[in-house]
Amino acid sequence: MTEENANVGKQAKDIAEAAGTSVEAIRSMAEFLDSAFGNIVSNSVGLMGDKLAYYRLEKAIALQEAVDAKLAGRGAKKKYIPVSFGLPLIEKATVEEEPALANKWTNLLTNALDAGFGKPVRRNFTTILGDMEAIDARILDVIVREHINNGGTSSSLYSREKLTGHFRLAANEVENSIRNLMRLGLFKPGVVEGGVSMGGHKVSSYKDTEIFGVTGLGIDFFYAVSEDGK
C-alpha cells in the first residue's frame, strides 16, 4: 500500500467514525463524487472532509442513494456535471431540513446527471432553490402546472386572490411568496392593457403581485427540480 493510499484510508476511517457511519459508505460517496465530476477530484474523501463537514455526511449519503435510485429507475445514462455546479448543490442539499425542498435538490441533481434530460439546467438554479421556502415551491408548482396544462403563453396572467383561496393562507403570506418568486426571476408582475390609447400606445395597468405571470426561467426551473423532469 502506498503512503498516499494509506493516508486516504485513514482519512476515510476518521470521517466515518466522526459521522457515525461506515468506511464503505464514505468510499461510496467519494466514488459518487468522482463519477459525477469526471474524476476531477483526485481525493474525494479529503474534499468531503473540507467541504461537506462531518454532520452533513449522513444527508450526503442519503442524497447519493436517492439520486442513484432515480437514475437506475429511469435506466438513464449518466453524464458529468461541472464541479462549479455540483459542489454548491451538494453543500446546500445536505443542510436542507424541509422534506419537500430536499426532494427538489435530489431531482435537480438527478436531472443534471441524466444524459437524456433535454431541458436546461442552469448553474444559478442552485442559488434559486437555496433562496426558496417550501410555500414558494408549492406555489410555483401549482402555477406552472396550470400554465402548462392550459397552454399558457408569455402573456398569461394568474390571480393572487385565487391562489390565496387555493392554499387557504393569509393574503400577506402568499404575497410574500409571489414577491420572492419575482425576485428570483421565476414570476413577473402582471400588466393589463386597456382599450384606451394615448399617443398611439395603449394605456396599460401595472398589477404588481395582484395579477402575475410566469417567466421562461420559471418554467425551465420547474422542470429541472421536478420528478423525472415532468
C-alpha positions in Angstrom: 0.0 0.0 0.0 1.4 3.4 -1.0 1.7 6.2 1.6 -1.0 8.2 -0.4 -3.5 5.2 -0.2 -2.8 4.7 3.5 -3.5 8.4 4.1 -6.8 8.3 2.2 -7.8 5.1 4.0 -7.1 6.7 7.4 -9.0 9.8 6.4 -12.0 7.7 5.4 -11.8 5.9 8.7 -11.6 9.2 10.7 -14.5 10.7 8.8 -16.6 7.6 9.2 -16.0 7.5 12.9 -16.9 11.1 13.4 -20.0 10.8 11.3 -21.2 7.5 12.9 -21.2 5.7 9.5 -19.1 3.1 7.7 -15.9 3.4 5.7 -17.7 1.7 2.9 -20.4 4.4 2.9 -17.7 7.1 2.8 -15.8 5.4 0.0 -19.1 5.0 -1.9 -19.8 8.7 -1.6 -16.3 9.5 -2.8 -16.8 7.4 -5.8 -20.1 9.0 -6.5 -18.5 12.5 -6.5 -15.7 11.3 -8.8 -18.2 9.7 -11.2 -20.4 12.9 -11.2 -17.5 15.3 -11.8 -15.4 13.3 -14.2 -12.6 12.3 -11.9 -11.6 16.0 -11.5 -11.4 15.4 -7.8 -8.2 13.4 -7.1 -9.0 12.8 -3.4 -12.8 12.9 -2.9 -12.5 11.8 0.7 -10.4 14.8 1.5 -12.8 17.1 -0.4 -15.7 15.8 1.7 -13.8 16.5 4.9 -13.2 20.0 3.8 -16.4 21.0 2.1 -19.3 18.9 3.5 -18.2 18.6 7.1 -18.9 15.6 9.3 -22.5 16.5 10.2 -23.5 16.6 6.6 -22.3 13.2 5.6 -25.4 11.3 6.6 -27.5 13.5 4.3 -24.9 13.4 1.6 -25.0 9.6 1.5 -28.8 9.7 1.5 -28.7 12.1 -1.4 -26.4 9.8 -3.3 -28.6 6.8 -2.7 -31.7 8.7 -3.8 -30.1 10.0 -6.9 -28.7 6.6 -7.9 -32.1 5.0 -7.4 -33.8 7.6 -9.5 -31.3 7.3 -12.3 -31.5 3.5 -12.2 -35.3 3.7 -12.3 -35.1 5.7 -15.5 -32.4 3.5 -17.0 -30.5 6.7 -17.5 -27.0 7.1 -18.8 -25.1 9.4 -16.5 -23.1 12.4 -17.7 -20.5 14.6 -16.0 -21.5 17.9 -14.4 -19.2 20.8 -13.6 -17.8 21.0 -10.1 -18.9 24.7 -10.1 -22.5 23.4 -10.3 -22.3 20.2 -8.3 -20.4 21.3 -5.2 -22.7 24.2 -4.4 -25.7 21.9 -5.0 -24.4 19.2 -2.6 -23.4 21.8 0.0 -26.9 23.3 0.1 -28.8 20.0 -0.3 -27.0 18.5 2.7 -28.3 21.2 5.1 -31.9 21.2 3.8 -34.3 20.1 6.5 -37.6 20.6 4.7 -38.5 17.3 3.0 -40.3 18.9 0.1 -37.3 21.1 -0.7 -34.8 18.2 -0.1 -36.7 16.3 -2.8 -36.3 19.2 -5.1 -32.5 19.1 -4.6 -32.5 15.4 -5.3 -34.5 16.0 -8.5 -32.2 18.8 -9.6 -29.0 16.7 -9.2 -30.7 13.7 -10.8 -31.8 15.7 -13.9 -28.4 17.3 -14.2 -26.7 13.9 -14.2 -29.2 12.3 -16.6 -27.7 12.4 -20.1 -31.2 12.1 -21.6 -32.7 15.1 -19.8 -33.4 17.5 -22.6 -34.3 20.7 -20.8 -31.9 23.4 -19.5 -30.2 23.1 -16.1 -28.5 26.4 -15.3 -25.8 27.0 -12.7 -28.0 29.6 -10.9 -30.7 27.0 -10.2 -28.8 26.1 -7.1 -28.9 29.7 -5.9 -32.6 30.0 -6.8 -33.6 26.8 -5.0 -31.5 27.8 -2.0 -33.4 31.0 -1.7 -36.9 29.4 -1.7 -39.2 28.5 1.1 -41.4 25.4 0.9 -44.5 27.5 0.2 -42.6 29.2 -2.6 -42.0 25.8 -4.2 -45.7 24.8 -3.8 -46.9 28.0 -5.4 -44.5 27.7 -8.3 -45.6 24.1 -8.9 -49.3 25.0 -8.9 -49.0 28.0 -11.2 -46.6 26.4 -13.7 -48.6 23.2 -13.9 -51.7 25.3 -14.6 -49.8 27.3 -17.1 -48.6 24.2 -19.0 -51.9 22.3 -18.8 -53.8 25.3 -20.1 -51.4 26.0 -22.9 -50.3 29.3 -21.3 -48.3 31.9 -23.2 -45.9 34.6 -22.1 -48.9 36.9 -21.7 -50.9 34.6 -19.5 -51.7 36.0 -16.1 -52.7 34.5 -12.7 -54.6 35.8 -9.7 -53.1 36.2 -6.3 -56.6 36.2 -4.7 -57.4 32.8 -6.3 -54.1 31.4 -5.1 -54.7 32.6 -1.6 -58.0 30.8 -1.6 -56.5 27.6 -3.1 -53.9 27.3 -0.3 -56.1 28.8 2.4 -53.3 31.0 3.6 -53.1 34.6 4.8 -53.0 37.0 1.9 -49.7 38.6 3.0 -48.0 35.1 3.2 -49.0 34.4 -0.4 -48.0 37.9 -1.5 -44.6 37.5 0.2 -44.0 34.2 -1.7 -45.0 35.7 -5.0 -42.6 38.6 -4.4 -39.8 36.2 -3.6 -40.5 34.3 -6.8 -40.4 37.5 -8.7 -37.1 38.5 -7.1 -35.7 35.1 -8.2 -36.9 35.8 -11.8 -39.5 32.9 -11.9 -42.6 35.1 -11.8 -43.2 38.6 -13.3 -45.6 41.4 -12.4 -48.8 41.5 -14.4 -49.5 44.3 -16.9 -53.0 44.6 -18.3 -53.6 46.7 -21.4 -56.8 48.7 -21.6 -58.9 49.8 -24.6 -57.8 53.4 -24.4 -54.9 54.7 -26.4 -52.6 57.7 -25.9 -50.1 58.8 -28.5 -50.6 55.7 -30.5 -49.9 53.4 -27.4 -52.5 51.5 -25.4 -52.8 52.5 -21.8 -51.7 49.7 -19.5 -52.2 49.0 -15.9 -49.4 47.6 -13.7 -50.8 44.9 -11.4 -47.7 44.1 -9.3 -48.5 40.9 -7.4 -52.3 41.2 -7.7 -52.1 39.5 -11.1 -48.8 38.0 -12.2 -47.2 35.8 -14.9 -44.6 33.0 -15.2 -41.3 33.6 -16.9 -39.4 31.3 -19.2 -36.8 30.9 -16.5 -39.6 29.8 -14.1 -40.7 27.1 -16.5 -37.2 25.8 -17.0 -36.6 25.8 -13.3 -39.8 23.9 -12.6 -38.8 21.1 -15.0 -35.2 21.0 -13.6 -36.4 20.3 -10.0 -39.4 18.1 -10.9 -39.6 14.3 -10.7 -38.5 12.8 -13.9 -38.3 16.3 -15.3 -42.1 16.4 -15.7 
